[in-house]
């Protein structure tokens, strides 16, 4: 009962393909999506966010952050330990299994920085709307008077 046909939405709208794709992705998302590593998404400003992932046991060299189009991919793989430094654990509760976590980003959202401290990876994001896409005020010209038309005609004749 979770399957919805979004075809009518595609036919009845223009330019809203991304919204329909997002809805389609949310409805068909696998319920058993991995929950490792845990993360928070925090709004730090009107157009700024911070994603924080708990990555205890991983060093900065083990973590990879990549932005591809509208997707942020954070992955980690623990470097193989040499056999000479192999440890014997009585209890191993800190998971260091490899992971890949994907976040879908809205248009014009860019990664501005990342930091790794105290077992937490922080990725800062900001929305930078290009100047051409920002709203702009359009000036309304006053209608020309008869005198203005006359003065333009005189200028053209003198030239």
KOLPA-264210 format. One record per residue: residue number from 0; x, y, z of N, C-alpha, C, CB in turn. Coordinates in Angstrom, 2 decimals. Glycine has a CB too. Layout:
// residues N
+-----+---------+---------+---------+---------+---------+---------+---------+---------+---------+---------+---------+---------+
! seq !    n.px !    n.py !    n.pz !   ca.px !   ca.py !   ca.pz !    c.px !    c.py !    c.pz !   cb.px !   cb.py !   cb.pz !
+-----+---------+---------+---------+---------+---------+---------+---------+---------+---------+---------+---------+---------+
! NUM !       X !       Y !       Z !       X !       Y !       Z !       X !       Y !       Z !       X !       Y !       Z !
...
+-----+---------+---------+---------+---------+---------+---------+---------+---------+---------+---------+---------+---------+
END
This chain:
// residues 159
+-----+---------+---------+---------+---------+---------+---------+---------+---------+---------+---------+---------+---------+
! seq !    n.px !    n.py !    n.pz !   ca.px !   ca.py !   ca.pz !    c.px !    c.py !    c.pz !   cb.px !   cb.py !   cb.pz !
+-----+---------+---------+---------+---------+---------+---------+---------+---------+---------+---------+---------+---------+
!   0 !    0.82 !   -1.19 !    0.00 !    0.00 !    0.00 !    0.00 !    0.86 !    1.25 !    0.00 !   -0.93 !    0.00 !    1.20 !
!   1 !    2.18 !    1.08 !   -0.01 !    3.08 !    2.24 !    0.01 !    3.48 !    2.66 !   -1.39 !    4.31 !    1.93 !    0.83 !
!   2 !    2.96 !    2.05 !   -2.41 !    3.32 !    2.42 !   -3.77 !    2.33 !    3.44 !   -4.30 !    3.36 !    1.19 !   -4.69 !
!   3 !    2.83 !    4.57 !   -4.72 !    2.02 !    5.61 !   -5.30 !    2.51 !    5.88 !   -6.71 !    2.05 !    6.90 !   -4.45 !
!   4 !    1.57 !    6.11 !   -7.60 !    1.93 !    6.45 !   -8.98 !    2.03 !    7.96 !   -9.08 !    0.88 !    5.88 !   -9.99 !
!   5 !    3.24 !    8.46 !   -9.31 !    3.47 !    9.89 !   -9.40 !    3.43 !   10.40 !  -10.84 !    4.80 !   10.24 !   -8.78 !
!   6 !    3.03 !    9.55 !  -11.78 !    2.98 !    9.97 !  -13.19 !    2.05 !   11.17 !  -13.41 !    2.52 !    8.81 !  -14.05 !
!   7 !    0.88 !   11.25 !  -12.77 !    0.04 !   12.43 !  -12.97 !    0.73 !   13.72 !  -12.51 !   -1.28 !   12.27 !  -12.22 !
!   8 !    1.55 !   13.64 !  -11.49 !    2.28 !   14.80 !  -11.02 !    3.28 !   15.27 !  -12.08 !    3.00 !   14.49 !   -9.71 !
!   9 !    3.93 !   14.33 !  -12.76 !    4.87 !   14.69 !  -13.82 !    4.14 !   15.36 !  -14.99 !    5.62 !   13.45 !  -14.32 !
!  10 !    2.96 !   14.87 !  -15.32 !    2.22 !   15.41 !  -16.47 !    1.61 !   16.78 !  -16.18 !    1.11 !   14.44 !  -16.88 !
!  11 !    1.27 !   17.05 !  -14.93 !    0.54 !   18.27 !  -14.60 !    1.44 !   19.40 !  -14.13 !   -0.48 !   17.97 !  -13.54 !
!  12 !    2.74 !   19.22 !  -14.16 !    3.63 !   20.27 !  -13.66 !    4.83 !   20.41 !  -14.59 !    4.09 !   19.97 !  -12.22 !
!  13 !    5.37 !   21.59 !  -14.56 !    6.56 !   21.88 !  -15.36 !    7.62 !   22.41 !  -14.42 !    6.25 !   22.91 !  -16.51 !
!  14 !    8.80 !   21.81 !  -14.45 !    9.90 !   22.30 !  -13.64 !    9.93 !   21.78 !  -12.22 !    9.87 !   23.75 !  -13.60 !
!  15 !    9.05 !   20.86 !  -11.88 !    9.01 !   20.32 !  -10.53 !    9.49 !   18.88 !  -10.49 !    7.61 !   20.42 !   -9.95 !
!  16 !   10.33 !   18.51 !  -11.45 !   10.81 !   17.13 !  -11.52 !   11.58 !   16.74 !  -10.26 !   11.69 !   16.95 !  -12.74 !
!  17 !   12.36 !   17.67 !   -9.71 !   13.16 !   17.36 !   -8.53 !   12.27 !   17.05 !   -7.33 !   14.10 !   18.51 !   -8.20 !
!  18 !   11.17 !   17.78 !   -7.17 !   10.27 !   17.51 !   -6.05 !    9.64 !   16.13 !   -6.21 !    9.17 !   18.61 !   -5.97 !
!  19 !    9.21 !   15.81 !   -7.42 !    8.62 !   14.51 !   -7.66 !    9.65 !   13.39 !   -7.45 !    8.03 !   14.43 !   -9.08 !
!  20 !   10.88 !   13.63 !   -7.90 !   11.93 !   12.63 !   -7.68 !   12.20 !   12.43 !   -6.19 !   13.23 !   13.05 !   -8.40 !
!  21 !   12.21 !   13.53 !   -5.44 !   12.43 !   13.45 !   -4.00 !   11.31 !   12.67 !   -3.32 !   12.54 !   14.84 !   -3.40 !
!  22 !   10.07 !   12.94 !   -3.70 !    8.94 !   12.21 !   -3.13 !    9.03 !   10.73 !   -3.50 !    7.60 !   12.81 !   -3.61 !
!  23 !    9.38 !   10.46 !   -4.73 !    9.50 !    9.08 !   -5.19 !   10.59 !    8.35 !   -4.41 !    9.80 !    9.03 !   -6.70 !
!  24 !   11.71 !    9.02 !   -4.19 !   12.82 !    8.44 !   -3.44 !   12.42 !    8.16 !   -1.99 !   14.04 !    9.37 !   -3.49 !
!  25 !   11.67 !    9.09 !   -1.39 !   11.24 !    8.91 !   -0.01 !   10.25 !    7.75 !    0.13 !   10.62 !   10.19 !    0.52 !
!  26 !    9.37 !    7.60 !   -0.85 !    8.35 !    6.55 !   -0.78 !    8.93 !    5.17 !   -1.06 !    7.23 !    6.84 !   -1.76 !
!  27 !    9.98 !    5.11 !   -1.86 !   10.56 !    3.81 !   -2.20 !   11.80 !    3.50 !   -1.38 !   10.90 !    3.76 !   -3.67 !
!  28 !   12.11 !    4.34 !   -0.40 !   13.29 !    4.15 !    0.42 !   13.17 !    2.87 !    1.23 !   13.51 !    5.34 !    1.34 !
!  29 !   14.26 !    2.15 !    1.28 !   14.31 !    0.89 !    2.01 !   14.18 !    1.17 !    3.51 !   15.62 !    0.12 !    1.70 !
!  30 !   13.26 !    0.49 !    4.15 !   13.03 !    0.69 !    5.58 !   14.25 !    0.23 !    6.39 !   11.77 !   -0.08 !    6.04 !
!  31 !   14.99 !   -0.72 !    5.87 !   16.14 !   -1.25 !    6.60 !   17.42 !   -0.48 !    6.28 !   16.33 !   -2.72 !    6.27 !
!  32 !   17.28 !    0.82 !    6.05 !   18.45 !    1.65 !    5.76 !   19.39 !    1.59 !    6.96 !   18.04 !    3.12 !    5.45 !
!  33 !   20.69 !    1.46 !    6.70 !   21.62 !    1.33 !    7.82 !   21.61 !    2.58 !    8.71 !   23.03 !    1.06 !    7.31 !
!  34 !   21.77 !    2.35 !   10.00 !   21.76 !    3.45 !   10.95 !   23.17 !    3.74 !   11.47 !   20.83 !    3.14 !   12.12 !
!  35 !   24.17 !    3.14 !   10.85 !   25.55 !    3.34 !   11.27 !   26.28 !    4.19 !   10.25 !   26.27 !    2.00 !   11.46 !
!  36 !   26.99 !    5.18 !   10.63 !   27.12 !    5.72 !   11.98 !   25.98 !    6.67 !   12.30 !   28.47 !    6.43 !   12.14 !
!  37 !   25.70 !    6.87 !   13.57 !   24.64 !    7.84 !   13.92 !   25.07 !    9.25 !   13.55 !   24.30 !    7.76 !   15.43 !
!  38 !   24.09 !   10.09 !   13.24 !   24.41 !   11.45 !   12.82 !   23.33 !   12.43 !   13.26 !   24.60 !   11.53 !   11.30 !
!  39 !   23.69 !   13.70 !   13.29 !   22.76 !   14.81 !   13.56 !   22.85 !   15.79 !   12.40 !   23.09 !   15.53 !   14.93 !
!  40 !   21.73 !   16.44 !   12.10 !   21.73 !   17.54 !   11.15 !   21.21 !   18.75 !   11.92 !   20.84 !   17.23 !    9.86 !
!  41 !   22.04 !   19.78 !   11.97 !   21.74 !   20.96 !   12.77 !   21.65 !   22.18 !   11.85 !   22.81 !   21.18 !   13.87 !
!  42 !   20.65 !   23.00 !   12.07 !   20.51 !   24.25 !   11.32 !   21.26 !   25.33 !   12.10 !   18.98 !   24.65 !   11.09 !
!  43 !   22.32 !   25.89 !   11.50 !   23.15 !   26.86 !   12.19 !   22.82 !   28.29 !   11.81 !   24.60 !   26.59 !   11.92 !
!  44 !   22.12 !   28.51 !   10.70 !   21.73 !   29.83 !   10.24 !   20.58 !   29.63 !    9.25 !   22.94 !   30.59 !    9.58 !
!  45 !   20.05 !   30.73 !    8.70 !   18.95 !   30.61 !    7.74 !   19.33 !   29.76 !    6.54 !   18.50 !   31.99 !    7.28 !
!  46 !   20.56 !   29.92 !    6.05 !   21.03 !   29.17 !    4.88 !   22.29 !   28.38 !    5.19 !   21.29 !   30.12 !    3.72 !
!  47 !   22.40 !   27.84 !    6.40 !   23.59 !   27.07 !    6.79 !   23.19 !   25.91 !    7.69 !   24.61 !   27.98 !    7.51 !
!  48 !   23.90 !   24.78 !    7.51 !   23.63 !   23.57 !    8.28 !   24.94 !   22.92 !    8.66 !   22.75 !   22.59 !    7.48 !
!  49 !   24.87 !   22.01 !    9.63 !   26.04 !   21.21 !   10.02 !   25.58 !   19.77 !   10.20 !   26.70 !   21.76 !   11.34 !
!  50 !   26.28 !   18.87 !    9.53 !   26.05 !   17.44 !    9.70 !   27.16 !   16.93 !   10.61 !   26.03 !   16.67 !    8.32 !
!  51 !   26.78 !   16.25 !   11.70 !   27.75 !   15.69 !   12.64 !   27.58 !   14.18 !   12.68 !   27.59 !   16.31 !   14.06 !
!  52 !   28.66 !   13.46 !   12.41 !   28.64 !   12.00 !   12.44 !   29.54 !   11.50 !   13.56 !   29.07 !   11.41 !   11.09 !
!  53 !   29.09 !   10.48 !   14.27 !   29.91 !    9.85 !   15.30 !   30.82 !    8.83 !   14.62 !   29.01 !    9.17 !   16.41 !
!  54 !   32.10 !    9.15 !   14.54 !   33.05 !    8.29 !   13.82 !   34.19 !    7.85 !   14.75 !   33.63 !    9.02 !   12.58 !
!  55 !   33.83 !    7.45 !   15.96 !   34.83 !    6.99 !   16.93 !   35.60 !    5.81 !   16.35 !   34.18 !    6.60 !   18.28 !
!  56 !   36.91 !    5.83 !   16.52 !   37.75 !    4.75 !   16.04 !   38.34 !    5.00 !   14.66 !   36.96 !    3.48 !   16.01 !
!  57 !   37.89 !    6.05 !   13.96 !   38.43 !    6.37 !   12.65 !   39.32 !    7.59 !   12.75 !   37.29 !    6.60 !   11.63 !
!  58 !   40.44 !    7.54 !   12.04 !   41.32 !    8.72 !   11.98 !   40.90 !    9.57 !   10.78 !   42.83 !    8.30 !   11.87 !
!  59 !   41.45 !   10.76 !   10.70 !   41.14 !   11.66 !    9.60 !   41.53 !   11.04 !    8.26 !   41.87 !   13.00 !    9.79 !
!  60 !   42.60 !   10.26 !    8.24 !   43.05 !    9.62 !    6.99 !   42.10 !    8.51 !    6.53 !   44.44 !    9.05 !    7.18 !
!  61 !   41.31 !    7.95 !    7.44 !   40.39 !    6.86 !    7.10 !   39.08 !    7.37 !    6.49 !   40.08 !    6.04 !    8.35 !
!  62 !   38.81 !    8.67 !    6.60 !   37.51 !    9.24 !    6.21 !   37.63 !    9.97 !    4.89 !   36.98 !   10.19 !    7.30 !
!  63 !   36.62 !    9.81 !    4.04 !   36.57 !   10.50 !    2.75 !   35.24 !   11.24 !    2.64 !   36.74 !    9.49 !    1.57 !
!  64 !   35.32 !   12.52 !    2.23 !   34.11 !   13.34 !    2.03 !   34.14 !   13.82 !    0.60 !   34.05 !   14.54 !    3.05 !
!  65 !   33.05 !   13.57 !   -0.12 !   33.00 !   13.95 !   -1.54 !   31.63 !   14.53 !   -1.86 !   33.31 !   12.74 !   -2.45 !
!  66 !   31.62 !   15.63 !   -2.60 !   30.36 !   16.23 !   -3.05 !   30.26 !   16.01 !   -4.55 !   30.27 !   17.75 !   -2.69 !
!  67 !   29.20 !   15.31 !   -4.98 !   28.93 !   15.06 !   -6.39 !   27.56 !   15.62 !   -6.71 !   29.01 !   13.53 !   -6.73 !
!  68 !   27.52 !   16.63 !   -7.57 !   26.27 !   17.28 !   -7.96 !   25.46 !   17.62 !   -6.72 !   25.45 !   16.38 !   -8.92 !
!  69 !   24.32 !   17.00 !   -6.53 !   23.47 !   17.30 !   -5.37 !   23.55 !   16.21 !   -4.31 !   22.03 !   17.48 !   -5.82 !
!  70 !   24.68 !   15.56 !   -4.20 !   24.83 !   14.50 !   -3.21 !   26.13 !   14.70 !   -2.44 !   24.80 !   13.11 !   -3.88 !
!  71 !   26.06 !   14.46 !   -1.14 !   27.23 !   14.46 !   -0.28 !   27.46 !   13.02 !    0.15 !   27.05 !   15.42 !    0.96 !
!  72 !   28.65 !   12.50 !   -0.12 !   28.97 !   11.11 !    0.20 !   30.10 !   11.12 !    1.23 !   29.37 !   10.30 !   -1.08 !
!  73 !   29.83 !   10.56 !    2.39 !   30.83 !   10.44 !    3.45 !   31.07 !    8.95 !    3.65 !   30.37 !   11.14 !    4.79 !
!  74 !   32.32 !    8.55 !    3.50 !   32.64 !    7.14 !    3.66 !   33.90 !    7.00 !    4.51 !   32.83 !    6.46 !    2.29 !
!  75 !   34.06 !    5.83 !    5.10 !   35.24 !    5.56 !    5.91 !   35.58 !    4.08 !    5.82 !   35.01 !    5.97 !    7.39 !
!  76 !   36.86 !    3.83 !    5.80 !   37.37 !    2.46 !    5.79 !   38.61 !    2.45 !    6.67 !   37.69 !    1.97 !    4.32 !
!  77 !   38.59 !    1.61 !    7.66 !   39.71 !    1.51 !    8.59 !   40.89 !    0.88 !    7.88 !   39.32 !    0.69 !    9.85 !
!  78 !   42.05 !    1.50 !    8.01 !   43.27 !    0.95 !    7.42 !   43.57 !   -0.39 !    8.08 !   44.47 !    1.94 !    7.57 !
!  79 !   44.04 !   -1.32 !    7.29 !   44.36 !   -2.65 !    7.81 !   45.54 !   -2.54 !    8.79 !   44.70 !   -3.64 !    6.65 !
!  80 !   45.36 !   -3.15 !    9.95 !   46.45 !   -3.15 !   10.93 !   47.42 !   -4.26 !   10.58 !   45.90 !   -3.32 !   12.38 !
!  81 !   48.68 !   -3.99 !   10.79 !   49.68 !   -5.01 !   10.50 !   49.58 !   -6.12 !   11.54 !   51.11 !   -4.41 !   10.47 !
!  82 !   50.04 !   -7.31 !   11.16 !   49.92 !   -8.46 !   12.06 !   50.79 !   -8.31 !   13.30 !   50.29 !   -9.74 !   11.33 !
!  83 !   51.87 !   -7.52 !   13.19 !   52.75 !   -7.36 !   14.35 !   52.09 !   -6.51 !   15.44 !   54.08 !   -6.72 !   13.92 !
!  84 !   51.14 !   -5.66 !   15.08 !   50.46 !   -4.83 !   16.08 !   49.05 !   -5.34 !   16.37 !   50.39 !   -3.37 !   15.60 !
!  85 !   48.77 !   -6.57 !   16.02 !   47.44 !   -7.13 !   16.26 !   47.19 !   -7.20 !   17.76 !   47.31 !   -8.54 !   15.62 !
!  86 !   45.99 !   -6.78 !   18.15 !   45.64 !   -6.68 !   19.56 !   44.66 !   -7.77 !   19.93 !   45.06 !   -5.30 !   19.88 !
!  87 !   44.64 !   -8.11 !   21.20 !   43.67 !   -9.06 !   21.72 !   42.67 !   -8.27 !   22.54 !   44.36 !  -10.17 !   22.57 !
!  88 !   41.40 !   -8.31 !   22.11 !   40.35 !   -7.56 !   22.79 !   39.57 !   -8.49 !   23.71 !   39.39 !   -6.89 !   21.76 !
!  89 !   39.29 !   -8.03 !   24.92 !   38.39 !   -8.74 !   25.81 !   36.95 !   -8.36 !   25.49 !   38.72 !   -8.44 !   27.29 !
!  90 !   36.75 !   -7.11 !   25.07 !   35.44 !   -6.63 !   24.62 !   35.71 !   -5.57 !   23.56 !   34.58 !   -6.06 !   25.82 !
!  91 !   35.00 !   -5.66 !   22.45 !   35.17 !   -4.68 !   21.37 !   33.82 !   -4.06 !   21.07 !   35.78 !   -5.33 !   20.09 !
!  92 !   33.56 !   -2.87 !   21.65 !   32.28 !   -2.20 !   21.48 !   32.32 !   -1.03 !   20.52 !   31.79 !   -1.72 !   22.80 !
!  93 !   33.53 !   -0.59 !   20.15 !   33.66 !    0.52 !   19.20 !   33.74 !   -0.07 !   17.80 !   34.92 !    1.41 !   19.52 !
!  94 !   32.69 !    0.16 !   17.04 !   32.63 !   -0.40 !   15.69 !   33.52 !    0.41 !   14.76 !   31.17 !   -0.43 !   15.16 !
!  95 !   34.33 !   -0.28 !   14.01 !   35.16 !    0.40 !   13.00 !   34.93 !   -0.24 !   11.64 !   36.67 !    0.33 !   13.38 !
!  96 !   33.71 !   -0.67 !   11.43 !   33.40 !   -1.27 !   10.13 !   33.25 !   -0.15 !    9.10 !   32.09 !   -2.14 !   10.20 !
!  97 !   33.55 !   -0.50 !    7.87 !   33.48 !    0.49 !    6.79 !   32.03 !    0.93 !    6.61 !   34.05 !   -0.10 !    5.47 !
!  98 !   31.86 !    2.18 !    6.20 !   30.51 !    2.69 !    5.95 !   30.55 !    3.70 !    4.82 !   29.92 !    3.32 !    7.22 !
!  99 !   29.38 !    3.91 !    4.26 !   29.17 !    4.98 !    3.28 !   27.80 !    5.58 !    3.56 !   29.28 !    4.45 !    1.79 !
! 100 !   27.78 !    6.86 !    3.85 !   26.53 !    7.56 !    4.17 !   26.31 !    8.63 !    3.11 !   26.58 !    8.19 !    5.61 !
! 101 !   25.12 !    8.66 !    2.52 !   24.79 !    9.62 !    1.47 !   23.72 !   10.59 !    1.97 !   24.30 !    8.91 !    0.20 !
! 102 !   23.91 !   11.86 !    1.61 !   22.94 !   12.90 !    1.92 !   22.59 !   13.60 !    0.62 !   23.50 !   13.92 !    2.98 !
! 103 !   21.31 !   13.77 !    0.35 !   20.86 !   14.50 !   -0.84 !   20.83 !   15.98 !   -0.49 !   19.45 !   14.00 !   -1.33 !
! 104 !   21.50 !   16.80 !   -1.30 !   21.57 !   18.24 !   -1.04 !   20.66 !   18.99 !   -1.99 !   23.02 !   18.75 !   -1.18 !
! 105 !   20.07 !   20.05 !   -1.50 !   19.23 !   20.91 !   -2.34 !   20.12 !   21.69 !   -3.31 !   18.38 !   21.88 !   -1.46 !
! 106 !   19.49 !   22.31 !   -4.28 !   20.23 !   23.11 !   -5.25 !   21.00 !   24.22 !   -4.55 !   19.29 !   23.70 !   -6.30 !
! 107 !   22.20 !   24.47 !   -5.02 !   23.07 !   25.56 !   -4.58 !   23.59 !   25.38 !   -3.16 !   22.33 !   26.86 !   -4.66 !
! 108 !   23.50 !   24.19 !   -2.58 !   24.08 !   23.92 !   -1.27 !   25.49 !   23.39 !   -1.48 !   23.20 !   22.91 !   -0.44 !
! 109 !   26.44 !   24.03 !   -0.83 !   27.86 !   23.68 !   -0.98 !   28.46 !   23.34 !    0.37 !   28.63 !   24.85 !   -1.64 !
! 110 !   29.46 !   22.46 !    0.34 !   30.21 !   22.13 !    1.54 !   31.25 !   23.23 !    1.74 !   30.89 !   20.70 !    1.44 !
! 111 !   31.26 !   23.83 !    2.92 !   32.21 !   24.91 !    3.18 !   33.38 !   24.47 !    4.05 !   31.50 !   26.07 !    3.84 !
! 112 !   33.26 !   23.34 !    4.72 !   34.37 !   22.88 !    5.54 !   34.01 !   21.63 !    6.30 !   34.80 !   23.96 !    6.50 !
! 113 !   35.04 !   20.98 !    6.83 !   34.85 !   19.77 !    7.64 !   35.92 !   19.74 !    8.71 !   34.90 !   18.48 !    6.75 !
! 114 !   35.55 !   19.21 !    9.86 !   36.51 !   19.06 !   10.95 !   36.25 !   17.73 !   11.65 !   36.42 !   20.24 !   11.97 !
! 115 !   37.31 !   17.18 !   12.23 !   37.24 !   15.89 !   12.91 !   37.88 !   16.06 !   14.28 !   37.95 !   14.75 !   12.08 !
! 116 !   37.04 !   16.00 !   15.32 !   37.57 !   16.18 !   16.67 !   36.76 !   15.36 !   17.66 !   37.56 !   17.67 !   17.06 !
! 117 !   37.46 !   14.76 !   18.61 !   36.83 !   14.00 !   19.69 !   35.87 !   12.93 !   19.17 !   36.09 !   14.93 !   20.62 !
! 118 !   36.22 !   12.26 !   18.08 !   35.38 !   11.18 !   17.55 !   34.16 !   11.65 !   16.78 !   34.94 !   10.32 !   18.65 !
! 119 !   34.07 !   12.95 !   16.52 !   32.94 !   13.50 !   15.76 !   33.46 !   14.15 !   14.49 !   32.14 !   14.52 !   16.62 !
! 120 !   32.78 !   13.86 !   13.39 !   33.08 !   14.50 !   12.11 !   32.00 !   15.54 !   11.87 !   33.15 !   13.46 !   10.93 !
! 121 !   32.40 !   16.79 !   11.68 !   31.46 !   17.89 !   11.43 !   31.66 !   18.37 !   10.01 !   31.66 !   19.05 !   12.46 !
! 122 !   30.57 !   18.42 !    9.23 !   30.60 !   18.92 !    7.86 !   29.67 !   20.12 !    7.79 !   30.18 !   17.80 !    6.82 !
! 123 !   30.21 !   21.27 !    7.42 !   29.44 !   22.51 !    7.35 !   28.96 !   22.75 !    5.93 !   30.27 !   23.71 !    7.85 !
! 124 !   27.69 !   23.12 !    5.81 !   27.06 !   23.36 !    4.51 !   26.45 !   24.75 !    4.50 !   25.99 !   22.28 !    4.20 !
! 125 !   26.40 !   25.35 !    3.31 !   25.76 !   26.66 !    3.17 !   25.10 !   26.73 !    1.79 !   26.80 !   27.81 !    3.36 !
! 126 !   23.97 !   27.41 !    1.74 !   23.28 !   27.62 !    0.46 !   23.77 !   28.94 !   -0.12 !   21.72 !   27.62 !    0.63 !
! 127 !   24.35 !   28.89 !   -1.31 !   24.85 !   30.07 !   -2.01 !   24.09 !   30.20 !   -3.31 !   26.39 !   29.98 !   -2.26 !
! 128 !   23.04 !   31.01 !   -3.29 !   22.22 !   31.21 !   -4.48 !   22.95 !   32.19 !   -5.40 !   20.79 !   31.75 !   -4.10 !
! 129 !   23.17 !   31.85 !   -6.66 !   23.84 !   32.76 !   -7.58 !   23.07 !   34.07 !   -7.72 !   24.02 !   32.11 !   -8.95 !
! 130 !   23.80 !   35.15 !   -7.97 !   23.21 !   36.48 !   -8.07 !   22.11 !   36.51 !   -9.13 !   24.28 !   37.52 !   -8.39 !
! 131 !   22.31 !   35.78 !  -10.23 !   21.34 !   35.78 !  -11.32 !   20.00 !   35.15 !  -10.89 !   21.90 !   35.04 !  -12.53 !
! 132 !   20.01 !   34.31 !   -9.88 !   18.78 !   33.64 !   -9.45 !   18.10 !   34.31 !   -8.26 !   19.09 !   32.21 !   -9.10 !
! 133 !   18.77 !   35.30 !   -7.67 !   18.17 !   36.00 !   -6.53 !   17.06 !   36.92 !   -7.03 !   19.25 !   36.81 !   -5.75 !
! 134 !   16.06 !   37.17 !   -6.20 !   15.00 !   38.09 !   -6.60 !   15.57 !   39.49 !   -6.81 !   13.88 !   38.12 !   -5.54 !
! 135 !   15.05 !   40.19 !   -7.79 !   15.52 !   41.55 !   -8.04 !   14.31 !   42.45 !   -8.27 !   16.49 !   41.61 !   -9.25 !
! 136 !   14.47 !   43.71 !   -7.90 !   13.40 !   44.69 !   -8.03 !   13.44 !   45.26 !   -9.44 !   13.54 !   45.82 !   -6.97 !
! 137 !   12.28 !   45.35 !  -10.08 !   12.16 !   45.90 !  -11.43 !   11.56 !   47.30 !  -11.31 !   11.27 !   44.97 !  -12.36 !
! 138 !   12.26 !   48.27 !  -11.87 !   11.78 !   49.65 !  -11.82 !   10.65 !   49.84 !  -12.82 !   12.93 !   50.64 !  -12.10 !
! 139 !    9.66 !   50.59 !  -12.42 !    8.52 !   50.89 !  -13.29 !    8.72 !   52.29 !  -13.84 !    7.15 !   50.76 !  -12.53 !
! 140 !    8.76 !   52.37 !  -15.15 !    8.96 !   53.68 !  -15.78 !    7.64 !   54.44 !  -15.82 !    9.54 !   53.53 !  -17.19 !
! 141 !    7.75 !   55.76 !  -15.62 !    6.57 !   56.61 !  -15.71 !    6.23 !   56.82 !  -17.18 !    6.81 !   57.98 !  -14.99 !
! 142 !    4.97 !   56.96 !  -17.51 !    4.61 !   57.18 !  -18.92 !    5.18 !   58.51 !  -19.42 !    3.08 !   57.16 !  -19.10 !
! 143 !    5.59 !   58.51 !  -20.67 !    6.18 !   59.73 !  -21.25 !    5.08 !   60.75 !  -21.53 !    6.96 !   59.39 !  -22.55 !
! 144 !    5.42 !   61.97 !  -21.28 !    4.47 !   63.06 !  -21.55 !    4.67 !   63.55 !  -22.98 !    4.66 !   64.22 !  -20.54 !
! 145 !    3.76 !   64.37 !  -23.44 !    3.84 !   64.94 !  -24.79 !    5.11 !   65.77 !  -24.91 !    2.58 !   65.80 !  -25.11 !
! 146 !    5.48 !   66.50 !  -23.85 !    6.67 !   67.32 !  -23.88 !    7.93 !   66.47 !  -24.07 !    6.78 !   68.14 !  -22.59 !
! 147 !    7.96 !   65.28 !  -23.43 !    9.12 !   64.40 !  -23.57 !    9.24 !   63.89 !  -25.00 !    9.01 !   63.21 !  -22.59 !
! 148 !    8.12 !   63.49 !  -25.60 !    8.16 !   63.07 !  -27.01 !    8.64 !   64.21 !  -27.90 !    6.77 !   62.59 !  -27.46 !
! 149 !    8.18 !   65.43 !  -27.65 !    8.57 !   66.60 !  -28.45 !   10.06 !   66.88 !  -28.33 !    7.77 !   67.83 !  -28.03 !
! 150 !   10.60 !   66.79 !  -27.11 !   12.02 !   67.09 !  -26.93 !   12.88 !   66.00 !  -27.60 !   12.36 !   67.19 !  -25.42 !
! 151 !   12.44 !   64.73 !  -27.57 !   13.17 !   63.66 !  -28.26 !   13.15 !   63.88 !  -29.77 !   12.57 !   62.28 !  -27.92 !
! 152 !   12.03 !   64.32 !  -30.28 !   11.92 !   64.58 !  -31.74 !   12.82 !   65.74 !  -32.14 !   10.45 !   64.90 !  -32.13 !
! 153 !   12.90 !   66.76 !  -31.33 !   13.77 !   67.91 !  -31.63 !   15.23 !   67.48 !  -31.60 !   13.54 !   69.06 !  -30.61 !
! 154 !   15.61 !   66.62 !  -30.62 !   16.99 !   66.14 !  -30.53 !   17.37 !   65.33 !  -31.76 !   17.18 !   65.29 !  -29.27 !
! 155 !   16.45 !   64.49 !  -32.24 !   16.71 !   63.68 !  -33.43 !   16.86 !   64.55 !  -34.66 !   15.61 !   62.66 !  -33.64 !
! 156 !   16.06 !   65.60 !  -34.77 !   16.16 !   66.50 !  -35.93 !   17.45 !   67.30 !  -35.91 !   14.96 !   67.46 !  -35.97 !
! 157 !   17.92 !   67.68 !  -34.72 !   19.16 !   68.46 !  -34.62 !   20.38 !   67.58 !  -34.92 !   19.29 !   69.07 !  -33.21 !
! 158 !   20.29 !   66.31 !  -34.73 !   21.43 !   65.42 !  -34.93 !   21.66 !   65.06 !  -36.35 !   21.26 !   64.19 !  -34.15 !
+-----+---------+---------+---------+---------+---------+---------+---------+---------+---------+---------+---------+---------+
END
